[in-house]
Amino acid sequence: MLIQRNDRGQISHLSSVLQIKGKAVFITGCDSGFGHATAKHLHKLGFTVFAGCLFKGSKQLEEMQSDRMQVVQLDVCSEEQVNKAVEYVNTHLDDSQRGLWAVLNNAGVSTFGEVEFTTMETYRQVSEVNLWGVIRVTKALLPLVRRAKGRVVNLASMYGRMGNALRSPYCVSKYGVEAFSDCLRYEMKAWGVKVSVIEPGNFIVATGILTRDIVATTADKLWREAPPGVQQDYGHAHFDRHMALMRSYCSSGQKDVQPVLDDITDAITSRRPFTRYNPMDLRSRCLEDILARGVRPEANTRSQGIILSYIGLPTY
């Protein structure tokens, strides 16, 4: 199949950019969300897909009964499982000498909590998946990707370029993905490998990454594990307000993941992929642009006040 992007990075089928036939991609985190949707999307386009699943329980992918859809057991935190997955890819590629066209590091976890309520173990757990998992999988598959002069595509977030209250464990890990990707891009240039970052905005509703049950469970853990002095200083009223804010996000965000799929596909198939893609709605894009530039959220003019009110920032 021959495909092309337009100036926004979306895919059309009007003229050729890249021949897909015979190319294979490896995707992590295919149990659900972006990974699951991308695996089906790229398979439909004609790629051979190695779909890494934490629980090897993606029945929809397995039930496709296609030689081009290979479900692989994968915990990105496990050196052993990553190595076994690489062995599986090597033995199931049509031609291992041609290598693996692309690796998409999608597996990730999210959490929330103010710094003083968040344990060091939580910081470690989030980065173990979101950052060290990305590095672990990339290092293991790079020899195959270099052989193909292919692509490395890493899922970061709008929170990989801006911070926000309650999101430090997640932001720290995604900032790391951005830095790793930029360094790798310089190193891979000599090998003809392109490295891109996808920075999705708010897709909570579409992916189910945050639910009221998750908020309740996390809130209980945060309060229970907080030191007594922190509980006393902040107080339950302050804590409950922040948890109510997190609950309000559960029904927010874009409902369709297609913008993310379009950008991932472009990063994998375009002859000249962008270094960064920003699939997000206008509200998220405005927020990212303001905060990523280090601009203080102060409304000095009426127009600025309107913009800040629209994206949900206080107009001090």
C-alpha atoms as one frame of an Amber mdcrd trajectory, in Angstrom:
protein
   0.000   0.000   0.000   1.230   3.496  -0.838   0.452   6.394   1.466   1.216
  10.059   1.897   0.784  12.736   4.530  -0.476  16.258   4.148   1.095  19.288
   5.815  -0.572  18.448   9.135   0.979  15.033   9.287  -2.273  13.231   8.504
  -2.326  10.336   6.094  -3.994  10.250   2.699  -3.897   7.605  -0.014  -3.478
   9.907  -2.984   0.162   9.358  -3.965   3.141   7.328  -2.932   5.543   8.013
  -0.099   6.557   4.612   1.186   6.064   1.024   0.135   4.660  -0.866   3.131
   4.671  -4.412   1.815   7.205  -6.585   3.612   7.806  -4.147   6.464   7.323
  -5.076  10.131   6.744  -2.965  13.240   7.027  -3.758  16.948   4.569  -2.043
  19.308   4.553  -2.108  23.102   1.456  -1.741  25.269  -1.059  -3.297  22.867
  -3.476  -4.575  25.512  -5.612  -1.443  25.139  -5.637   2.252  24.276  -3.348
   3.758  21.643  -1.270   0.589  21.319  -4.222  -1.676  20.629  -5.736   0.743
  18.123  -2.400   1.323  16.388  -1.708  -2.397  16.057  -5.001  -2.917  14.218
  -4.535   0.248  12.155  -1.026  -0.602  10.938  -2.048  -4.189  10.236  -4.887
  -2.882   8.087  -2.390  -0.770   6.147  -0.361  -3.888   5.344   2.370  -3.995
   7.996   3.386  -7.124   9.838   2.750  -6.205  13.475   4.468  -7.628  16.535
   2.055  -6.567  19.280   3.594  -6.583  22.742   0.959  -7.243  25.415   1.577
  -7.241  29.161  -0.966  -9.979  29.836  -0.938 -11.582  26.378  -4.659 -11.171
  26.733  -5.521  -9.132  23.674  -8.001 -11.646  22.332  -9.154  -9.309  19.581
  -5.663  -9.241  18.122  -5.113 -12.985  18.509  -8.514 -13.800  17.040  -7.626
 -11.957  13.843  -5.749 -15.174  12.954  -3.458 -13.304  10.619   0.158 -14.183
   9.889   0.841 -10.446   9.950  -0.457 -10.024  13.526   1.862 -11.624  16.060
   0.961 -11.147  19.738   4.018 -11.240  21.997   4.144 -11.495  25.790   5.904
  -8.341  26.979   6.519  -6.610  30.275   8.774  -3.686  29.363  10.149  -3.748
  32.919  11.473  -7.291  32.463  14.877  -7.712  30.831  14.095 -11.386  30.313
  10.785 -10.782  28.541  12.256  -8.055  26.357  15.087 -10.357  25.279  12.637
 -13.181  24.542  10.518 -10.793  22.480  13.566  -9.805  20.422  14.361 -13.489
  19.820  10.771 -14.031  18.705  10.943 -11.108  16.281  14.239 -12.361  14.858
  12.831 -15.796  14.154   9.488 -14.594  12.764  10.609 -11.815  10.442  10.205
 -12.745   6.779  13.811 -11.711   6.278  15.795 -10.916   9.408  18.613  -9.537
   7.262  16.303  -6.724   6.180  15.697  -5.903   9.822  12.711  -4.410  11.629
  11.250  -1.291  10.075   9.949   0.391  13.235   9.613   0.168  16.999   6.776
   2.087  18.631   7.272   2.563  22.371   3.704   3.071  23.523   3.481   1.184
  26.849   2.951   3.569  29.716   1.267   4.183  33.046  -0.091   7.328  34.614
  -0.718   8.503  38.141  -1.176  11.721  40.073  -0.485  13.251  43.452   1.240
  16.229  44.990   4.958  15.799  45.610   4.698  15.452  49.385   1.945  12.847
  49.040   3.837  10.766  46.458   6.217   8.057  47.660   9.602   7.453  46.090
   8.389   3.982  45.149   5.641   5.540  43.032   8.171   7.747  41.255  10.284
   4.648  40.555   7.347   2.556  39.337   6.132   5.167  36.868   9.582   5.814
  35.410  10.346   2.092  35.264   7.584   1.704  32.696   7.454   5.088  30.987
  11.178   5.821  30.734  13.384   2.819  31.490  10.955   0.586  29.584  11.316
   2.803  26.517  15.108   2.725  26.783  15.200  -1.039  27.468  13.062  -1.953
  24.459  14.775   0.535  22.145  18.275  -0.702  23.004  17.226  -4.311  22.460
  15.696  -3.676  19.030  18.065  -1.016  17.666  20.328  -3.484  15.829  17.311
  -4.693  13.820  16.030  -1.157  13.237  19.476   0.052  12.126  19.640  -2.838
   9.667  16.408  -1.609   8.081  17.342   2.084   8.309  13.951   2.347   9.932
  12.135   4.297  12.634  11.968   4.699  16.379   8.725   6.331  17.518   8.246
   7.139  21.196   4.961   8.085  22.851   5.575  10.993  25.203   2.866  13.491
  26.130   2.075  17.166  26.226   3.325  16.698  29.795   6.732  15.863  28.362
   7.257  19.557  27.676   5.325  21.224  30.493   4.622  20.626  34.151   1.447
  20.811  36.159   0.331  20.370  39.759  -0.293  16.758  40.823   1.506  15.328
  37.779   5.187  15.271  38.754   5.726  11.455  38.601   4.257  11.354  35.097
   5.951  14.556  33.902   9.369  13.433  35.111   9.101  10.205  33.114   7.835
  11.888  29.959  10.451  14.652  30.084  12.948  11.788  30.161  11.423  10.227
  27.042  11.792  13.542  25.239  15.457  13.852  26.224  16.253  10.241  25.345
  14.573  10.612  21.960  16.480  13.805  21.122  19.841  12.250  22.037  19.058
   9.077  20.106  18.036  11.106  17.046  21.511  12.653  16.830  23.189   9.253
  17.170  20.947   7.473  14.654  21.337  10.049  11.887  24.519   8.355  10.694
  22.611   5.076  10.397  19.709   6.499   8.426  17.262   5.865  11.289  14.614
   8.513  12.002  13.452   9.155  15.592  10.117  10.834  16.310   8.140  11.738
  19.413   4.349  11.723  19.663   2.974  14.175  22.247  -0.760  13.496  22.647
  -2.984  15.949  24.460  -5.983  14.898  26.535  -7.457  11.575  25.371  -8.716
  10.402  28.775 -12.199   9.485  27.561 -10.891   7.694  24.484  -8.335   5.563
  26.338  -9.910   5.136  29.766  -6.546   5.876  31.365  -8.290   7.729  34.210
 -11.590   6.610  35.747 -13.455   7.496  38.925 -12.446   4.106  40.381  -8.785
   4.812  39.629  -9.077   8.234  41.260 -10.691   6.728  44.363  -8.051   4.003
  44.687  -5.175   6.425  44.115  -6.612   8.984  46.545  -6.876   6.354  49.273
  -3.269   5.293  48.692  -1.960   8.873  48.639  -3.584   9.821  51.931  -2.755
   6.517  53.631   0.946   6.661  52.695   1.453  10.370  53.410   3.501  11.188
  56.545   1.340  12.371  59.479   2.955  15.811  59.334   1.990  16.209  55.664
  -1.570  15.129  56.412  -1.790  17.676  59.204  -0.186  20.569  57.278  -2.257
  20.160  54.117  -5.467  18.991  55.745  -8.279  16.858  54.368 -10.172  19.796
  52.842  -7.204  20.711  50.620  -6.647  17.069  49.688 -10.316  16.464  48.881
 -10.448  19.526  46.586  -7.578  18.171  44.526  -9.131  14.715  44.327 -12.396
  16.304  43.150 -10.400  18.073  40.450  -8.956  14.742  39.280 -12.443  13.199
  39.217 -13.605  16.025  36.981 -11.002  15.021  34.393 -12.423  11.495  34.023
 -14.971  12.576  31.433 -12.704  15.019  29.635 -10.648  14.940  26.474 -11.021
  13.900  22.873 -13.171  10.859  22.166 -11.508   9.773  18.931  -7.917   8.477
  18.870  -7.632   8.873  15.089  -5.432  12.012  15.311  -2.894   9.980  17.292
  -3.071   7.097  14.819  -2.551   9.496  11.918   0.567  11.001  13.481   2.042
   7.635  14.463   1.453   6.377  10.937   3.131   9.408   9.432   6.140   9.023
  11.717   6.504   5.419  10.584   5.783   5.824   6.886   6.828   9.281   5.732
  10.178   9.614   4.030  10.677  12.821   6.010   8.906  12.387   9.351   8.658
  15.231  11.842  10.740  15.095  15.011   7.612  15.861  17.049   3.881  15.422
  16.536   1.228  17.088  18.686  -2.155  15.389  18.309  -4.346  17.471  20.609
  -7.347  19.763  20.638  -7.132  23.559  20.600  -7.462  23.862  24.371  -4.537
  21.504  25.006  -2.468  23.122  22.275  -2.941  26.589  23.785  -2.058  25.293
  27.244   1.066  23.542  25.988   2.184  26.568  23.996   1.800  28.901  26.978
   3.364  26.714  29.651   6.048  25.044  27.531   7.394  28.496  26.698   7.625
  29.334  30.376   5.066  32.143  30.083   3.433  33.059  33.381  -0.359  32.593
  33.254  -1.147  36.258  33.775  -3.787  38.069  31.776  -2.229  41.415  30.886
  -4.732  42.098  28.134  -8.381  41.318  27.549  -7.541  38.915  24.708  -5.062
  37.049  26.891  -7.700  36.812  29.595 -10.154  35.250  27.175  -7.593  32.682
  26.033  -6.557  31.760  29.566 -10.163  31.434  30.691 -10.897  29.183  27.717
  -8.091  26.771  28.491  -8.909  26.723  32.201  -6.087  28.784  33.687  -6.696
  31.445  36.321  -6.406  35.053  35.116  -4.432  36.452  38.029
